[in-house]
Amino acid sequence: LKEKMIYKIRVILDAKDDIFRDVEIKEKQTLWNLHLGIKSAFSLMGDDLSVFHLLDKDGVVLKSVPLEDMSDDGDGEIMSDVYLSEAFEDKGAKIQFQYGFMDLWEFFCELVEEIDEKPAVNYPITVFRFGNMPLKAPSKTAKKMGKNSVIPLLDDEFGSFEDEFNASSFADEDEDDFDDEEDDYNDNFDEVDNDDI
C-alpha cells in the first residue's frame, strides 16, 4: 500500500533577487490549500484575485485554474477541484501562481521532493524561508500590465506608511489606508508648525 505522501514545493517569487519558500503539503490536498500555504509563507494579505497556471515542460500554459469560477456557464474548474497529485505529475513539475490585480505577484512552484507524512502536522506548512519579500510586487510586471504613470506615484507615497507599519502588501489598499496616510501628513505639518513657533 502506498504511503501517504507529502510534497515539498519550492515557491519562488519571480524577481531579480532569490526569494523563495519551501512549503510542505499533502498530495491529496488541492490547489486551494496550496494557495493558502503560499499566502501564509509570503505574508500576502487580503483576498486578491489569484490563479494557478499549469505548465508543460516548456513552460507553456496548459490550463489556468482560478480561485473562483469566472466562466459563463458556471462549471469551470477551480482550485478546490484540482488535487496536487494532478497539478504536479512528477518531480520537477512546475506551475505558476499569480496573486493580485493592480500589484501582481508572480511565483513559480516546483515539486522538489516527495516525503512521508509526519503525524500530527497541520499541512500546509512553511519549512524554509530564503530572502525577504519586497514591499511591492517587482516592477517588471507593472510594465507588462501597461499601468499608467499615476499608479507608481501612489505607490511611492505609501512608502512611509509601509515602513512605519511593517505591512507586507498593498493588497488591502482600501479607504482606511488613505485616511491614515492623510493623518500622517497632517501630523507632520503640525510638527513643522510647532518648530516654527
Salt bridges, closest charged atoms under 4 A:
ASP14 OD2 - LYS140 NZ 3.23
ASP22 OD1 - ARG10 NE 2.75
GLU24 OE1 - LYS118 NZ 3.30
GLU27 OE1 - LYS2 NZ 3.50
ASP47 OD1 - LYS39 NZ 3.39
GLU77 OE1 - LYS63 NZ 2.66
ASP103 OD1 - LYS147 NZ 3.73
GLU106 OE1 - LYS140 NZ 3.42
GLU106 OE1 - LYS144 NZ 3.52
GLU110 OE1 - LYS94 NZ 3.84
GLU113 OE1 - LYS8 NZ 3.65
GLU117 OE2 - LYS26 NZ 3.75
ASP156 OD1 - LYS136 NZ 3.17
